[in-house]
């Protein structure tokens, strides 16, 4: 009688190769692969998080700089020509609104106030009393501020 048969067969194939995996990994089963276990993802995830956290402040900084540049150009244009008292008061009010819109905090101007100030400045600078170079610079700044306001960056902290 032959009682010493060869190695036992695994009929279901369920644990085939389990012993070899145990030897290779030092007595522990091989760790399961998950979508988060990729080497590339582990390196890219901190970069993506940093980009999302830094993109909103960069956009806000660009917006502030554009508004303050417009305010400076309006001041320069006002210094180059003499305008009526009523126009001076209106432009001063618009400059004050621009300054409040550029500030961060609770004293900020609303978007409606900023749009109204941009419309008033645009209307006043369409007149021929301002120098052409100043007029072009102000119109260029107005279109830059409007482009920034029209294309806001998504808020990285808000999850839909």
C-alpha positions in Angstrom: 0.0 0.0 0.0 1.2 3.4 -0.9 0.3 5.7 1.9 2.9 8.3 1.1 1.3 10.2 -1.7 2.6 13.5 -3.1 1.6 16.9 -1.7 -2.0 17.4 -1.1 -3.9 19.2 -3.8 -6.0 22.2 -3.1 -9.2 21.4 -4.9 -10.7 24.9 -4.7 -7.6 26.9 -5.5 -8.5 29.2 -2.7 -5.3 29.2 -0.7 -2.9 28.3 -3.5 0.4 30.1 -3.1 -0.4 31.3 0.3 2.6 29.7 1.9 4.9 31.2 -0.7 3.5 34.7 0.0 4.0 34.1 3.8 7.7 33.2 3.2 8.3 36.1 0.9 6.9 38.7 3.3 8.5 37.3 6.5 5.6 35.4 8.0 3.0 38.1 7.2 0.5 38.0 4.4 1.2 40.4 1.5 -0.6 43.7 2.1 -3.6 44.3 -0.1 -3.4 47.0 -2.8 -5.7 49.9 -2.5 -6.2 52.8 -4.8 -4.4 55.0 -2.2 -1.4 52.8 -2.1 0.1 54.0 -5.4 3.5 55.6 -5.1 2.6 58.4 -7.5 -0.5 59.3 -5.6 1.4 59.5 -2.3 3.7 62.0 -3.8 1.1 64.0 -5.7 -1.5 64.3 -3.0 0.4 66.8 -0.8 1.1 68.9 -3.9 -2.6 68.9 -4.9 -3.6 69.9 -1.4 -1.0 72.7 -1.2 -2.2 74.0 -4.6 -5.8 74.1 -3.5 -5.0 75.9 -0.3 -2.8 78.5 -2.0 -4.8 79.2 -5.1 -7.5 81.2 -3.3 -5.2 83.6 -1.6 -3.3 84.1 -4.9 -6.5 85.0 -6.7 -7.5 87.4 -3.9 -4.1 89.1 -4.1 -4.4 89.5 -7.9 -7.9 91.1 -7.3 -6.6 93.5 -4.7 -3.6 94.5 -6.8 -5.9 95.2 -9.8 -8.3 97.3 -7.8 -5.5 99.3 -6.2 -3.8 99.8 -9.6 -7.1 101.2 -10.9 -7.4 103.5 -7.9 -3.8 104.8 -8.5 -4.5 105.4 -12.2 -7.7 107.3 -11.4 -5.8 109.5 -8.9 -3.1 110.1 -11.5 -5.7 111.1 -14.2 -7.4 113.4 -11.7 -4.0 115.1 -11.0 -3.3 115.7 -14.7 -6.5 117.7 -15.5 -8.8 120.0 -13.6 -12.3 118.7 -13.2 -15.5 120.2 -11.8 -16.2 120.0 -8.0 -19.1 117.6 -8.6 -16.9 115.2 -10.7 -14.1 115.4 -8.1 -16.5 114.4 -5.3 -17.9 111.6 -7.4 -14.4 110.3 -8.3 -13.3 110.6 -4.7 -16.3 108.5 -3.6 -15.4 105.9 -6.3 -11.8 105.8 -5.1 -13.0 105.3 -1.5 -15.2 102.4 -2.7 -12.3 100.9 -4.6 -10.2 101.1 -1.5 -12.8 99.4 0.6 -13.3 96.7 -2.0 -9.5 96.0 -2.0 -9.5 95.5 1.8 -10.2 92.2 3.4 -12.4 92.1 6.4 -15.9 93.1 7.6 -15.6 96.7 6.2 -15.4 95.6 2.6 -17.6 97.1 -0.1 -20.1 94.8 -1.6 -19.9 93.5 -5.2 -22.8 95.8 -6.1 -20.9 98.8 -4.8 -17.8 97.9 -6.7 -19.8 97.4 -9.9 -21.4 100.8 -9.5 -18.1 102.5 -8.8 -16.6 100.9 -12.0 -19.6 102.1 -14.0 -19.3 105.6 -12.7 -15.6 105.8 -13.4 -16.1 104.3 -16.8 -18.8 106.9 -17.6 -16.7 109.8 -16.4 -13.6 108.7 -18.3 -15.5 108.5 -21.5 -15.7 112.3 -21.6 -12.9 114.1 -23.4 -11.6 116.1 -20.4 -9.1 113.4 -19.5 -5.8 112.7 -21.3 -5.9 109.8 -23.8 -3.1 107.9 -22.1 -4.8 108.2 -18.7 -8.2 107.2 -20.2 -6.6 104.1 -21.9 -4.9 103.1 -18.7 -8.1 103.4 -16.6 -10.2 101.5 -19.2 -7.5 98.8 -19.3 -7.6 98.5 -15.5 -11.4 98.5 -15.4 -11.5 95.6 -17.9 -8.9 93.7 -15.9 -10.9 94.1 -12.6 -14.1 93.0 -14.4 -12.4 90.0 -15.8 -11.2 89.0 -12.4 -14.7 89.5 -10.9 -16.3 87.6 -13.7 -14.1 84.5 -13.3 -13.8 83.8 -9.6 -11.7 80.9 -8.4 -13.7 78.1 -6.8 -13.4 78.1 -3.0 -11.1 75.2 -2.1 -12.6 75.0 1.4 -16.2 74.6 0.3 -17.1 71.0 -0.7 -20.2 70.6 -2.9 
